[in-house]
Amino acid sequence: VTVKNGLGFLDDGTIAGASANAFDGLRHLVGCGIPVESAVRMATYNPAKVLNVLDRLGTLSIGKTASFLVLNDNMELKSVYLKGRRIV
């Protein structure tokens, strides 16, 4: 798959899908006017609930994994925490 302008293409030119990630999706939602709190819930709580892992992921609560991003007011990445430890 070759990626060009955010789309993946097979060798014959067929579109294979998008190359966006969840963070890009979150920023896109906010850019479209979705409140930050709603967009974050869509990207965290809702998937964890659907995947039946809400007991350890999806919110910041005592006893959960504590993997999260810190963003500034412009939705730019400032730091990354994985299992409670800052990695970026």
N, CA, C and O atoms as a GROMACS GRO file, in nm:
protein
  352
    1VAL      N    1   0.084  -0.118   0.000
    1VAL     CA    2   0.000   0.000   0.000
    1VAL      C    3   0.089   0.124   0.000
    1VAL      O    4   0.184   0.134   0.078
    2THR      N    5   0.056   0.217  -0.087
    2THR     CA    6   0.125   0.345  -0.092
    2THR      C    7   0.030   0.452  -0.041
    2THR      O    8  -0.086   0.455  -0.079
    3VAL      N    9   0.080   0.540   0.046
    3VAL     CA   10  -0.004   0.646   0.102
    3VAL      C   11   0.027   0.778   0.033
    3VAL      O   12   0.143   0.818   0.020
    4LYS      N   13  -0.080   0.845  -0.013
    4LYS     CA   14  -0.067   0.976  -0.077
    4LYS      C   15  -0.187   1.060  -0.036
    4LYS      O   16  -0.301   1.018  -0.055
    5ASN      N   17  -0.160   1.179   0.019
    5ASN     CA   18  -0.266   1.271   0.060
    5ASN      C   19  -0.366   1.206   0.155
    5ASN      O   20  -0.486   1.230   0.145
    6GLY      N   21  -0.317   1.124   0.246
    6GLY     CA   22  -0.402   1.064   0.347
    6GLY      C   23  -0.480   0.941   0.303
    6GLY      O   24  -0.557   0.886   0.382
    7LEU      N   25  -0.460   0.895   0.180
    7LEU     CA   26  -0.527   0.775   0.131
    7LEU      C   27  -0.424   0.668   0.098
    7LEU      O   28  -0.314   0.698   0.051
    8GLY      N   29  -0.462   0.543   0.122
    8GLY     CA   30  -0.378   0.431   0.085
    8GLY      C   31  -0.422   0.377  -0.050
    8GLY      O   32  -0.541   0.360  -0.074
    9PHE      N   33  -0.325   0.349  -0.138
    9PHE     CA   34  -0.354   0.297  -0.272
    9PHE      C   35  -0.279   0.167  -0.295
    9PHE      O   36  -0.164   0.152  -0.257
   10LEU      N   37  -0.348   0.072  -0.360
   10LEU     CA   38  -0.283  -0.050  -0.405
   10LEU      C   39  -0.201  -0.019  -0.530
   10LEU      O   40  -0.216   0.088  -0.588
   11ASP      N   41  -0.117  -0.111  -0.573
   11ASP     CA   42  -0.032  -0.088  -0.690
   11ASP      C   43  -0.114  -0.056  -0.816
   11ASP      O   44  -0.066   0.016  -0.903
   12ASP      N   45  -0.236  -0.111  -0.825
   12ASP     CA   46  -0.318  -0.086  -0.945
   12ASP      C   47  -0.399   0.043  -0.936
   12ASP      O   48  -0.479   0.072  -1.025
   13GLY      N   49  -0.380   0.122  -0.829
   13GLY     CA   50  -0.450   0.249  -0.814
   13GLY      C   51  -0.577   0.242  -0.732
   13GLY      O   52  -0.638   0.345  -0.704
   14THR      N   53  -0.619   0.123  -0.694
   14THR     CA   54  -0.739   0.106  -0.612
   14THR      C   55  -0.716   0.165  -0.474
   14THR      O   56  -0.612   0.143  -0.412
   15ILE      N   57  -0.815   0.240  -0.425
   15ILE     CA   58  -0.805   0.296  -0.290
   15ILE      C   59  -0.817   0.184  -0.188
   15ILE      O   60  -0.912   0.106  -0.190
   16ALA      N   61  -0.719   0.176  -0.100
   16ALA     CA   62  -0.715   0.071   0.001
   16ALA      C   63  -0.768   0.119   0.135
   16ALA      O   64  -0.788   0.036   0.224
   17GLY      N   65  -0.790   0.246   0.153
   17GLY     CA   66  -0.842   0.300   0.278
   17GLY      C   67  -0.770   0.428   0.315
   17GLY      O   68  -0.682   0.476   0.244
   18ALA      N   69  -0.810   0.483   0.428
   18ALA     CA   70  -0.752   0.607   0.477
   18ALA      C   71  -0.634   0.578   0.569
   18ALA      O   72  -0.623   0.468   0.624
   19SER      N   73  -0.546   0.675   0.586
   19SER     CA   74  -0.430   0.655   0.672
   19SER      C   75  -0.439   0.737   0.800
   19SER      O   76  -0.340   0.752   0.871
   20ALA      N   77  -0.556   0.790   0.831
   20ALA     CA   78  -0.574   0.871   0.952
   20ALA      C   79  -0.569   0.783   1.076
   20ALA      O   80  -0.598   0.663   1.071
   21ASN      N   81  -0.532   0.843   1.187
   21ASN     CA   82  -0.532   0.773   1.314
   21ASN      C   83  -0.637   0.836   1.407
   21ASN      O   84  -0.700   0.934   1.370
   22ALA      N   85  -0.654   0.779   1.524
   22ALA     CA   86  -0.757   0.827   1.617
   22ALA      C   87  -0.732   0.972   1.659
   22ALA      O   88  -0.827   1.049   1.675
   23PHE      N   89  -0.606   1.010   1.677
   23PHE     CA   90  -0.576   1.148   1.716
   23PHE      C   91  -0.615   1.245   1.604
   23PHE      O   92  -0.673   1.350   1.632
   24ASP      N   93  -0.586   1.210   1.480
   24ASP     CA   94  -0.629   1.294   1.367
   24ASP      C   95  -0.780   1.305   1.365
   24ASP      O   96  -0.835   1.412   1.340
   25GLY      N   97  -0.849   1.194   1.390
   25GLY     CA   98  -0.995   1.194   1.394
   25GLY      C   99  -1.049   1.284   1.503
   25GLY      O  100  -1.145   1.358   1.481
   26LEU      N  101  -0.987   1.280   1.619
   26LEU     CA  102  -1.027   1.366   1.730
   26LEU      C  103  -1.012   1.513   1.693
   26LEU      O  104  -1.104   1.592   1.714
   27ARG      N  105  -0.900   1.548   1.637
   27ARG     CA  106  -0.877   1.688   1.596
   27ARG      C  107  -0.974   1.730   1.487
   27ARG      O  108  -1.020   1.844   1.485
   28HIS      N  109  -1.006   1.639   1.396
   28HIS     CA  110  -1.102   1.670   1.290
   28HIS      C  111  -1.240   1.698   1.349
   28HIS      O  112  -1.306   1.794   1.310
   29LEU      N  113  -1.284   1.615   1.442
   29LEU     CA  114  -1.414   1.637   1.505
   29LEU      C  115  -1.422   1.773   1.572
   29LEU      O  116  -1.519   1.846   1.555
   30VAL      N  117  -1.318   1.808   1.648
   30VAL     CA  118  -1.315   1.937   1.716
   30VAL      C  119  -1.313   2.050   1.612
   30VAL      O  120  -1.379   2.153   1.630
   31GLY      N  121  -1.238   2.031   1.504
   31GLY     CA  122  -1.233   2.131   1.398
   31GLY      C  123  -1.367   2.151   1.329
   31GLY      O  124  -1.393   2.257   1.272
   32CYS      N  125  -1.452   2.049   1.333
   32CYS     CA  126  -1.586   2.058   1.274
   32CYS      C  127  -1.689   2.115   1.371
   32CYS      O  128  -1.807   2.124   1.338
   33GLY      N  129  -1.644   2.152   1.490
   33GLY     CA  130  -1.735   2.215   1.586
   33GLY      C  131  -1.788   2.125   1.696
   33GLY      O  132  -1.867   2.169   1.779
   34ILE      N  133  -1.745   1.999   1.699
   34ILE     CA  134  -1.785   1.910   1.809
   34ILE      C  135  -1.712   1.956   1.935
   34ILE      O  136  -1.590   1.975   1.930
   35PRO      N  137  -1.782   1.973   2.047
   35PRO     CA  138  -1.713   2.013   2.171
   35PRO      C  139  -1.603   1.913   2.207
   35PRO      O  140  -1.619   1.792   2.188
   36VAL      N  141  -1.492   1.964   2.260
   36VAL     CA  142  -1.378   1.881   2.294
   36VAL      C  143  -1.420   1.764   2.384
   36VAL      O  144  -1.378   1.651   2.361
   37GLU      N  145  -1.502   1.792   2.485
   37GLU     CA  146  -1.543   1.687   2.578
   37GLU      C  147  -1.616   1.574   2.505
   37GLU      O  148  -1.595   1.457   2.536
   38SER      N  149  -1.701   1.608   2.410
   38SER     CA  150  -1.775   1.507   2.334
   38SER      C  151  -1.682   1.428   2.243
   38SER      O  152  -1.693   1.306   2.231
   39ALA      N  153  -1.589   1.498   2.178
   39ALA     CA  154  -1.496   1.432   2.088
   39ALA      C  155  -1.405   1.336   2.164
   39ALA      O  156  -1.377   1.225   2.117
   40VAL      N  157  -1.358   1.377   2.282
   40VAL     CA  158  -1.273   1.290   2.363
   40VAL      C  159  -1.351   1.166   2.407
   40VAL      O  160  -1.297   1.056   2.406
   41ARG      N  161  -1.476   1.184   2.444
   41ARG     CA  162  -1.558   1.068   2.484
   41ARG      C  163  -1.574   0.972   2.366
   41ARG      O  164  -1.568   0.851   2.383
   42MET      N  165  -1.595   1.028   2.246
   42MET     CA  166  -1.609   0.944   2.126
   42MET      C  167  -1.482   0.864   2.099
   42MET      O  168  -1.488   0.753   2.047
   43ALA      N  169  -1.366   0.920   2.134
   43ALA     CA  170  -1.238   0.856   2.105
   43ALA      C  171  -1.187   0.766   2.218
   43ALA      O  172  -1.092   0.690   2.198
   44THR      N  173  -1.249   0.774   2.336
   44THR     CA  174  -1.196   0.700   2.451
   44THR      C  175  -1.301   0.611   2.516
   44THR      O  176  -1.294   0.489   2.507
   45TYR      N  177  -1.396   0.673   2.581
   45TYR     CA  178  -1.499   0.599   2.657
   45TYR      C  179  -1.580   0.506   2.567
   45TYR      O  180  -1.596   0.388   2.596
   46ASN      N  181  -1.632   0.560   2.457
   46ASN     CA  182  -1.720   0.480   2.370
   46ASN      C  183  -1.651   0.355   2.315
   46ASN      O  184  -1.708   0.246   2.324
   47PRO      N  185  -1.529   0.366   2.257
   47PRO     CA  186  -1.464   0.244   2.209
   47PRO      C  187  -1.435   0.144   2.321
   47PRO      O  188  -1.451   0.023   2.302
   48ALA      N  189  -1.394   0.193   2.438
   48ALA     CA  190  -1.366   0.103   2.550
   48ALA      C  191  -1.493   0.030   2.593
   48ALA      O  192  -1.488  -0.088   2.627
   49LYS      N  193  -1.605   0.099   2.590
   49LYS     CA  194  -1.732   0.036   2.627
   49LYS      C  195  -1.770  -0.071   2.525
   49LYS      O  196  -1.809  -0.181   2.562
   50VAL      N  197  -1.760  -0.038   2.396
   50VAL     CA  198  -1.795  -0.133   2.290
   50VAL      C  199  -1.705  -0.256   2.297
   50VAL      O  200  -1.752  -0.368   2.275
   51LEU      N  201  -1.577  -0.236   2.327
   51LEU     CA  202  -1.482  -0.347   2.333
   51LEU      C  203  -1.484  -0.421   2.468
   51LEU      O  204  -1.409  -0.516   2.490
   52ASN      N  205  -1.572  -0.375   2.557
   52ASN     CA  206  -1.589  -0.436   2.689
   52ASN      C  207  -1.460  -0.434   2.772
   52ASN      O  208  -1.428  -0.530   2.841
   53VAL      N  209  -1.387  -0.322   2.763
   53VAL     CA  210  -1.265  -0.305   2.843
   53VAL      C  211  -1.272  -0.180   2.929
   53VAL      O  212  -1.170  -0.129   2.975
   54LEU      N  213  -1.394  -0.132   2.952
   54LEU     CA  214  -1.414  -0.009   3.028
   54LEU      C  215  -1.366  -0.024   3.173
   54LEU      O  216  -1.345   0.076   3.242
   55ASP      N  217  -1.349  -0.146   3.220
   55ASP     CA  218  -1.299  -0.168   3.356
   55ASP      C  219  -1.153  -0.127   3.370
   55ASP      O  220  -1.105  -0.105   3.482
   56ARG      N  221  -1.080  -0.116   3.258
   56ARG     CA  222  -0.938  -0.077   3.267
   56ARG      C  223  -0.896   0.034   3.172
   56ARG      O  224  -0.787   0.088   3.186
   57LEU      N  225  -0.980   0.069   3.076
   57LEU     CA  226  -0.949   0.174   2.978
   57LEU      C  227  -1.069   0.267   2.959
   57LEU      O  228  -1.179   0.236   3.004
   58GLY      N  229  -1.048   0.378   2.892
   58GLY     CA  230  -1.158   0.464   2.851
   58GLY      C  231  -1.182   0.586   2.937
   58GLY      O  232  -1.243   0.683   2.890
   59THR      N  233  -1.137   0.584   3.062
   59THR     CA  234  -1.148   0.700   3.151
   59THR      C  235  -1.024   0.702   3.240
   59THR      O  236  -0.953   0.603   3.253
   60LEU      N  237  -1.000   0.817   3.300
   60LEU     CA  238  -0.892   0.828   3.399
   60LEU      C  239  -0.954   0.808   3.536
   60LEU      O  240  -1.016   0.900   3.590
   61SER      N  241  -0.937   0.691   3.591
   61SER     CA  242  -0.993   0.656   3.721
   61SER      C  243  -0.892   0.570   3.796
   61SER      O  244  -0.805   0.506   3.736
   62ILE      N  245  -0.903   0.569   3.927
   62ILE     CA  246  -0.815   0.487   4.011
   62ILE      C  247  -0.824   0.341   3.966
   62ILE      O  248  -0.934   0.287   3.951
   63GLY      N  249  -0.708   0.279   3.947
   63GLY     CA  250  -0.700   0.139   3.910
   63GLY      C  251  -0.699   0.112   3.761
   63GLY      O  252  -0.679  -0.002   3.718
   64LYS      N  253  -0.719   0.217   3.680
   64LYS     CA  254  -0.716   0.198   3.534
   64LYS      C  255  -0.575   0.222   3.481
   64LYS      O  256  -0.487   0.267   3.554
   65THR      N  257  -0.555   0.191   3.354
   65THR     CA  258  -0.423   0.189   3.292
   65THR      C  259  -0.352   0.325   3.287
   65THR      O  260  -0.229   0.328   3.294
   66ALA      N  261  -0.422   0.435   3.276
   66ALA     CA  262  -0.364   0.570   3.272
   66ALA      C  263  -0.273   0.592   3.152
   66ALA      O  264  -0.159   0.637   3.167
   67SER      N  265  -0.324   0.562   3.034
   67SER     CA  266  -0.256   0.598   2.910
   67SER      C  267  -0.336   0.712   2.849
   67SER      O  268  -0.455   0.698   2.823
   68PHE      N  269  -0.269   0.826   2.825
   68PHE     CA  270  -0.342   0.944   2.778
   68PHE      C  271  -0.247   1.044   2.711
   68PHE      O  272  -0.125   1.034   2.723
   69LEU      N  273  -0.307   1.139   2.641
   69LEU     CA  274  -0.234   1.247   2.574
   69LEU      C  275  -0.261   1.377   2.648
   69LEU      O  276  -0.368   1.395   2.706
   70VAL      N  277  -0.165   1.468   2.644
   70VAL     CA  278  -0.184   1.603   2.694
   70VAL      C  279  -0.175   1.695   2.572
   70VAL      O  280  -0.075   1.693   2.499
   71LEU      N  281  -0.280   1.774   2.550
   71LEU     CA  282  -0.288   1.864   2.435
   71LEU      C  283  -0.293   2.008   2.482
   71LEU      O  284  -0.332   2.036   2.596
   72ASN      N  285  -0.254   2.101   2.394
   72ASN     CA  286  -0.272   2.241   2.427
   72ASN      C  287  -0.407   2.288   2.371
   72ASN      O  288  -0.483   2.208   2.317
   73ASP      N  289  -0.436   2.415   2.384
   73ASP     CA  290  -0.565   2.469   2.340
   73ASP      C  291  -0.585   2.459   2.189
   73ASP      O  292  -0.698   2.467   2.141
   74ASN      N  293  -0.476   2.442   2.114
   74ASN     CA  294  -0.484   2.428   1.968
   74ASN      C  295  -0.488   2.283   1.924
   74ASN      O  296  -0.468   2.253   1.806
   75MET      N  297  -0.512   2.192   2.017
   75MET     CA  298  -0.518   2.048   1.989
   75MET      C  299  -0.385   1.994   1.938
   75MET      O  300  -0.381   1.898   1.861
   76GLU      N  301  -0.275   2.055   1.983
   76GLU     CA  302  -0.141   2.008   1.948
   76GLU      C  303  -0.089   1.920   2.062
   76GLU      O  304  -0.110   1.951   2.179
   77LEU      N  305  -0.022   1.814   2.026
   77LEU     CA  306   0.030   1.718   2.123
   77LEU      C  307   0.143   1.779   2.205
   77LEU      O  308   0.241   1.830   2.149
   78LYS      N  309   0.130   1.774   2.337
   78LYS     CA  310   0.233   1.826   2.426
   78LYS      C  311   0.309   1.712   2.495
   78LYS      O  312   0.430   1.721   2.514
   79SER      N  313   0.238   1.606   2.534
   79SER     CA  314   0.304   1.491   2.596
   79SER      C  315   0.216   1.367   2.586
   79SER      O  316   0.095   1.375   2.563
   80VAL      N  317   0.280   1.252   2.603
   80VAL     CA  318   0.213   1.122   2.594
   80VAL      C  319   0.247   1.042   2.719
   80VAL      O  320   0.364   1.032   2.758
   81TYR      N  321   0.146   0.985   2.781
   81TYR     CA  322   0.164   0.898   2.897
   81TYR      C  323   0.116   0.759   2.861
   81TYR      O  324   0.007   0.742   2.807
   82LEU      N  325   0.197   0.660   2.891
   82LEU     CA  326   0.163   0.521   2.864
   82LEU      C  327   0.175   0.444   2.997
   82LEU      O  328   0.282   0.434   3.056
   83LYS      N  329   0.064   0.391   3.040
   83LYS     CA  330   0.057   0.318   3.168
   83LYS      C  331   0.112   0.403   3.282
   83LYS      O  332   0.186   0.355   3.368
   84GLY      N  333   0.074   0.530   3.282
   84GLY     CA  334   0.111   0.620   3.390
   84GLY      C  335   0.249   0.682   3.380
   84GLY      O  336   0.285   0.763   3.466
   85ARG      N  337   0.326   0.647   3.278
   85ARG     CA  338   0.461   0.704   3.264
   85ARG      C  339   0.469   0.792   3.141
   85ARG      O  340   0.422   0.756   3.033
   86ARG      N  341   0.530   0.908   3.158
   86ARG     CA  342   0.548   0.998   3.045
   86ARG      C  343   0.653   0.942   2.952
   86ARG      O  344   0.766   0.912   2.992
   87ILE      N  345   0.614   0.927   2.823
   87ILE     CA  346   0.710   0.874   2.725
   87ILE      C  347   0.749   0.978   2.622
   87ILE      O  348   0.851   0.962   2.554
   88VAL      N  349   0.672   1.084   2.608
   88VAL     CA  350   0.705   1.194   2.516
   88VAL      C  351   0.668   1.325   2.583
   88VAL      O  352   0.687   1.431   2.524
   0.00000   0.00000   0.00000
